[in-house]
Amino acid sequence: MNQIIKQLVIPESEYELSAIRSAGNGGQNVNKVATAIHLRYNINDCSLAEKYKYRLLHLQDSRITKDGVIIIKAQSYRTQELNKDDAIGRLKALIASVMVEQKPRRATRPSLNAKKKRVDSKKRTGTKKVLRGKIDF
């Protein structure tokens, strides 16, 4: 079991790991050893709360398919173990980003002093630009 936040634990049975051959440089090792990891996590079948499932499904992320499956490909490292840890870490980060509660924004007005400063700086900029013009004798 991997613990994301103190209240949330993802059982290993909820995600599927498969080893594939890695792309890119690496010489003969790339052709012989399956070091890259594909992690598949089905959002609809997971044990997350419904509001988190909803948020995950409505994320604009290319790793989430239309069927609600998160697919993460990890191939940064040369060993399967490190790529597995990397893929699980990225899944944790994705789920943790959805679990953050956003504070509702309260509309505020600028203070009188802030308005005065803004107008003064605009006037200073305007006079500076007027002084750059042609001089009439």
KELOKOL-914152 format. One record per residue: residue number from 0; y, z, x of N, C-alpha, C in turn. Coordinates in nm, 3 decimals. Layout:
N
{NUM {Y Z X} {Y Z X} {Y Z X}}
...
REM end
This chain:
137
{0 {-0.118 0.000 0.084} {0.000 0.000 0.000} {0.125 0.000 0.089}}
{1 {0.222 -0.081 0.050} {0.347 -0.088 0.123} {0.457 -0.026 0.040}}
{2 {0.527 0.069 0.100} {0.631 0.139 0.028} {0.765 0.070 0.053}}
{3 {0.834 0.029 -0.054} {0.963 -0.037 -0.041} {1.075 0.066 -0.054}}
{4 {1.080 0.129 -0.165} {1.176 0.236 -0.190} {1.093 0.355 -0.232}}
{5 {1.147 0.474 -0.226} {1.069 0.595 -0.254} {0.997 0.589 -0.387}}
{6 {1.058 0.527 -0.490} {0.995 0.524 -0.621} {0.899 0.407 -0.637}}
{7 {0.905 0.307 -0.551} {0.831 0.183 -0.572} {0.727 0.160 -0.464}}
{8 {0.607 0.132 -0.505} {0.499 0.100 -0.412} {0.431 -0.027 -0.462}}
{9 {0.411 -0.123 -0.371} {0.345 -0.248 -0.407} {0.202 -0.241 -0.357}}
{10 {0.104 -0.246 -0.445} {-0.036 -0.248 -0.401} {-0.068 -0.379 -0.329}}
{11 {-0.157 -0.371 -0.232} {-0.194 -0.490 -0.156} {-0.266 -0.592 -0.243}}
{12 {-0.320 -0.548 -0.355} {-0.390 -0.641 -0.443} {-0.295 -0.735 -0.518}}
{13 {-0.165 -0.705 -0.517} {-0.069 -0.786 -0.591} {-0.022 -0.908 -0.515}}
{14 {-0.038 -0.909 -0.384} {0.001 -1.028 -0.309} {-0.119 -1.083 -0.233}}
{15 {-0.112 -1.212 -0.207} {-0.223 -1.282 -0.144} {-0.174 -1.339 -0.012}}
{16 {-0.245 -1.311 0.095} {-0.211 -1.362 0.227} {-0.314 -1.466 0.269}}
{17 {-0.267 -1.578 0.322} {-0.359 -1.677 0.375} {-0.303 -1.729 0.507}}
{18 {-0.392 -1.748 0.603} {-0.352 -1.796 0.735} {-0.359 -1.948 0.737}}
{19 {-0.254 -2.010 0.792} {-0.250 -2.155 0.805} {-0.207 -2.189 0.947}}
{20 {-0.222 -2.314 0.984} {-0.178 -2.356 1.116} {-0.026 -2.362 1.119}}
{21 {0.029 -2.315 1.227} {0.173 -2.311 1.242} {0.225 -2.446 1.290}}
{22 {0.347 -2.479 1.250} {0.409 -2.603 1.294} {0.495 -2.577 1.417}}
{23 {0.530 -2.683 1.488} {0.624 -2.668 1.598} {0.556 -2.656 1.733}}
{24 {0.632 -2.606 1.830} {0.585 -2.596 1.968} {0.478 -2.490 1.983}}
{25 {0.403 -2.499 2.089} {0.301 -2.399 2.115} {0.182 -2.456 2.189}}
{26 {0.183 -2.586 2.212} {0.074 -2.647 2.289} {-0.056 -2.647 2.212}}
{27 {-0.166 -2.628 2.284} {-0.298 -2.632 2.223} {-0.320 -2.517 2.127}}
{28 {-0.250 -2.409 2.147} {-0.267 -2.292 2.060} {-0.236 -2.327 1.914}}
{29 {-0.137 -2.415 1.893} {-0.099 -2.454 1.757} {-0.213 -2.529 1.690}}
{30 {-0.282 -2.611 1.765} {-0.388 -2.694 1.707} {-0.516 -2.617 1.680}}
{31 {-0.535 -2.505 1.748} {-0.662 -2.433 1.737} {-0.657 -2.309 1.649}}
{32 {-0.544 -2.238 1.649} {-0.539 -2.106 1.587} {-0.444 -2.108 1.466}}
{33 {-0.490 -2.050 1.356} {-0.407 -2.039 1.236} {-0.327 -1.910 1.244}}
{34 {-0.203 -1.922 1.296} {-0.122 -1.802 1.316} {-0.017 -1.784 1.207}}
{35 {0.022 -1.889 1.139} {0.124 -1.877 1.033} {0.062 -1.813 0.909}}
{36 {0.144 -1.746 0.833} {0.097 -1.675 0.713} {0.172 -1.725 0.591}}
{37 {0.096 -1.754 0.486} {0.154 -1.782 0.354} {0.131 -1.660 0.267}}
{38 {0.239 -1.601 0.218} {0.229 -1.488 0.127} {0.265 -1.536 -0.012}}
{39 {0.179 -1.509 -0.109} {0.202 -1.548 -0.249} {0.206 -1.420 -0.332}}
{40 {0.313 -1.406 -0.411} {0.333 -1.286 -0.492} {0.372 -1.332 -0.632}}
{41 {0.285 -1.306 -0.729} {0.310 -1.347 -0.866} {0.395 -1.241 -0.936}}
{42 {0.514 -1.281 -0.975} {0.609 -1.187 -1.035} {0.560 -1.142 -1.172}}
{43 {0.502 -1.233 -1.249} {0.460 -1.200 -1.386} {0.345 -1.100 -1.389}}
{44 {0.260 -1.099 -1.287} {0.143 -1.010 -1.285} {0.165 -0.884 -1.203}}
{45 {0.286 -0.861 -1.154} {0.308 -0.745 -1.067} {0.339 -0.620 -1.149}}
{46 {0.344 -0.507 -1.080} {0.364 -0.378 -1.147} {0.510 -0.334 -1.146}}
{47 {0.602 -0.425 -1.119} {0.744 -0.390 -1.120} {0.792 -0.367 -1.263}}
{48 {0.903 -0.298 -1.276} {0.964 -0.278 -1.408} {1.015 -0.412 -1.459}}
{49 {1.023 -0.424 -1.590} {1.059 -0.550 -1.653} {1.197 -0.601 -1.609}}
{50 {1.292 -0.509 -1.592} {1.427 -0.554 -1.554} {1.427 -0.614 -1.413}}
{51 {1.343 -0.562 -1.324} {1.335 -0.618 -1.190} {1.262 -0.752 -1.191}}
{52 {1.161 -0.764 -1.275} {1.092 -0.892 -1.289} {1.191 -0.998 -1.339}}
{53 {1.270 -0.961 -1.439} {1.369 -1.053 -1.495} {1.467 -1.097 -1.387}}
{54 {1.517 -1.002 -1.308} {1.613 -1.035 -1.202} {1.549 -1.126 -1.097}}
{55 {1.424 -1.097 -1.060} {1.355 -1.183 -0.963} {1.338 -1.324 -1.015}}
{56 {1.297 -1.335 -1.141} {1.273 -1.467 -1.198} {1.402 -1.548 -1.212}}
{57 {1.515 -1.482 -1.223} {1.642 -1.553 -1.241} {1.722 -1.563 -1.112}}
{58 {1.661 -1.530 -0.999} {1.727 -1.549 -0.870} {1.731 -1.697 -0.837}}
{59 {1.839 -1.742 -0.776} {1.848 -1.881 -0.730} {1.796 -1.885 -0.586}}
{60 {1.665 -1.878 -0.573} {1.601 -1.874 -0.441} {1.493 -1.982 -0.436}}
{61 {1.493 -2.060 -0.330} {1.398 -2.170 -0.320} {1.255 -2.121 -0.298}}
{62 {1.238 -1.995 -0.261} {1.103 -1.941 -0.238} {1.033 -1.905 -0.368}}
{63 {1.104 -1.905 -0.480} {1.045 -1.868 -0.609} {1.020 -1.996 -0.689}}
{64 {0.894 -2.017 -0.728} {0.859 -2.138 -0.804} {0.893 -2.120 -0.951}}
{65 {0.880 -2.228 -1.026} {0.908 -2.223 -1.170} {0.806 -2.136 -1.243}}
{66 {0.686 -2.123 -1.186} {0.581 -2.042 -1.247} {0.599 -1.893 -1.220}}
{67 {0.700 -1.857 -1.139} {0.724 -1.717 -1.109} {0.642 -1.664 -0.993}}
{68 {0.615 -1.750 -0.896} {0.540 -1.708 -0.777} {0.632 -1.716 -0.657}}
{69 {0.641 -1.607 -0.583} {0.719 -1.607 -0.459} {0.627 -1.654 -0.348}}
{70 {0.670 -1.756 -0.275} {0.592 -1.808 -0.162} {0.676 -1.790 -0.036}}
{71 {0.624 -1.711 0.055} {0.693 -1.686 0.181} {0.604 -1.736 0.294}}
{72 {0.660 -1.823 0.380} {0.586 -1.874 0.495} {0.646 -1.811 0.619}}
{73 {0.563 -1.739 0.693} {0.607 -1.672 0.815} {0.537 -1.735 0.934}}
{74 {0.614 -1.794 1.025} {0.556 -1.856 1.143} {0.643 -1.836 1.266}}
{75 {0.724 -1.732 1.265} {0.815 -1.707 1.376} {0.744 -1.659 1.501}}
{76 {0.634 -1.589 1.483} {0.566 -1.526 1.596} {0.437 -1.600 1.629}}
{77 {0.378 -1.568 1.744} {0.259 -1.638 1.789} {0.130 -1.569 1.748}}
{78 {0.140 -1.453 1.681} {0.019 -1.385 1.637} {0.021 -1.367 1.486}}
{79 {-0.098 -1.364 1.430} {-0.112 -1.347 1.285} {-0.057 -1.213 1.238}}
{80 {-0.082 -1.108 1.315} {-0.041 -0.974 1.273} {0.112 -0.964 1.261}}
{81 {0.183 -1.017 1.363} {0.329 -1.011 1.358} {0.384 -1.097 1.244}}
{82 {0.323 -1.213 1.220} {0.368 -1.298 1.110} {0.338 -1.233 0.975}}
{83 {0.227 -1.161 0.965} {0.193 -1.089 0.842} {0.297 -0.981 0.815}}
{84 {0.331 -0.904 0.918} {0.433 -0.800 0.902} {0.568 -0.860 0.865}}
{85 {0.600 -0.975 0.925} {0.726 -1.042 0.895} {0.731 -1.088 0.750}}
{86 {0.621 -1.146 0.700} {0.617 -1.194 0.562} {0.629 -1.078 0.463}}
{87 {0.559 -0.970 0.489} {0.566 -0.853 0.400} {0.706 -0.792 0.405}}
{88 {0.765 -0.789 0.523} {0.902 -0.737 0.536} {1.002 -0.820 0.458}}
{89 {0.984 -0.953 0.459} {1.075 -1.039 0.383} {1.055 -1.023 0.233}}
{90 {0.931 -1.001 0.191} {0.905 -0.973 0.049} {0.973 -0.843 0.007}}
{91 {0.960 -0.741 0.092} {1.025 -0.613 0.064} {1.176 -0.629 0.052}}
{92 {1.235 -0.706 0.143} {1.380 -0.725 0.142} {1.424 -0.798 0.015}}
{93 {1.345 -0.896 -0.027} {1.379 -0.971 -0.149} {1.374 -0.881 -0.272}}
{94 {1.269 -0.801 -0.282} {1.257 -0.711 -0.397} {1.364 -0.602 -0.392}}
{95 {1.391 -0.550 -0.271} {1.493 -0.446 -0.258} {1.631 -0.499 -0.295}}
{96 {1.658 -0.627 -0.267} {1.789 -0.683 -0.301} {1.808 -0.691 -0.452}}
{97 {1.698 -0.706 -0.525} {1.706 -0.713 -0.672} {1.722 -0.574 -0.731}}
{98 {1.674 -0.473 -0.660} {1.676 -0.337 -0.714} {1.811 -0.267 -0.699}}
{99 {1.904 -0.329 -0.626} {2.035 -0.268 -0.606} {2.116 -0.282 -0.735}}
{100 {2.163 -0.171 -0.785} {2.244 -0.171 -0.907} {2.390 -0.200 -0.869}}
{101 {2.448 -0.301 -0.931} {2.587 -0.335 -0.905} {2.678 -0.249 -0.993}}
{102 {2.782 -0.196 -0.931} {2.878 -0.118 -1.006} {2.961 -0.210 -1.093}}
{103 {2.985 -0.175 -1.220} {3.070 -0.261 -1.303} {3.213 -0.261 -1.251}}
{104 {3.274 -0.378 -1.250} {3.409 -0.391 -1.198} {3.509 -0.345 -1.303}}
{105 {3.605 -0.266 -1.258} {3.712 -0.222 -1.346} {3.838 -0.302 -1.313}}
{106 {3.899 -0.359 -1.413} {4.020 -0.436 -1.390} {4.134 -0.341 -1.353}}
{107 {4.207 -0.376 -1.249} {4.321 -0.294 -1.205} {4.443 -0.385 -1.192}}
{108 {4.559 -0.323 -1.189} {4.684 -0.397 -1.171} {4.739 -0.365 -1.034}}
{109 {4.809 -0.461 -0.974} {4.875 -0.429 -0.846} {4.993 -0.334 -0.872}}
{110 {5.017 -0.246 -0.777} {5.126 -0.149 -0.793} {5.261 -0.221 -0.778}}
{111 {5.366 -0.154 -0.822} {5.501 -0.212 -0.811} {5.537 -0.239 -0.666}}
{112 {5.500 -0.145 -0.578} {5.531 -0.161 -0.437} {5.458 -0.283 -0.380}}
{113 {5.333 -0.304 -0.421} {5.257 -0.419 -0.373} {5.321 -0.549 -0.421}}
{114 {5.369 -0.551 -0.546} {5.437 -0.670 -0.598} {5.564 -0.699 -0.519}}
{115 {5.640 -0.591 -0.490} {5.765 -0.606 -0.415} {5.738 -0.661 -0.275}}
{116 {5.636 -0.608 -0.208} {5.601 -0.655 -0.075} {5.562 -0.803 -0.078}}
{117 {5.487 -0.842 -0.179} {5.442 -0.981 -0.191} {5.562 -1.074 -0.207}}
{118 {5.655 -1.037 -0.295} {5.773 -1.121 -0.319} {5.859 -1.127 -0.193}}
{119 {5.875 -1.014 -0.124} {5.956 -1.012 -0.002} {5.896 -1.103 0.106}}
{120 {5.766 -1.098 0.120} {5.703 -1.183 0.223} {5.716 -1.330 0.186}}
{121 {5.709 -1.362 0.056} {5.729 -1.500 0.011} {5.872 -1.546 0.040}}
{122 {5.968 -1.457 0.018} {6.108 -1.492 0.044} {6.130 -1.514 0.194}}
{123 {6.071 -1.426 0.277} {6.084 -1.441 0.423} {6.026 -1.575 0.468}}
{124 {5.910 -1.610 0.415} {5.847 -1.737 0.451} {5.934 -1.853 0.406}}
{125 {5.992 -1.843 0.287} {6.079 -1.949 0.236} {6.203 -1.968 0.322}}
{126 {6.268 -1.858 0.361} {6.388 -1.870 0.445} {6.352 -1.925 0.582}}
{127 {6.237 -1.888 0.635} {6.192 -1.940 0.764} {6.178 -2.092 0.756}}
{128 {6.123 -2.140 0.647} {6.102 -2.284 0.632} {6.234 -2.357 0.608}}
{129 {6.329 -2.294 0.537} {6.459 -2.355 0.514} {6.532 -2.371 0.648}}
{130 {6.520 -2.274 0.736} {6.587 -2.278 0.866} {6.527 -2.387 0.955}}
{131 {6.411 -2.435 0.926} {6.350 -2.541 1.006} {6.407 -2.678 0.972}}
{132 {6.481 -2.688 0.863} {6.531 -2.817 0.816} {6.643 -2.871 0.904}}
{133 {6.695 -2.987 0.862} {6.806 -3.050 0.936} {6.933 -2.969 0.921}}
{134 {7.016 -2.975 1.026} {7.143 -2.903 1.024} {7.253 -3.002 0.990}}
{135 {7.336 -2.970 0.890} {7.450 -3.055 0.853} {7.577 -2.995 0.912}}
{136 {7.655 -3.074 0.984} {7.780 -3.025 1.040} {7.895 -3.055 0.951}}
REM end
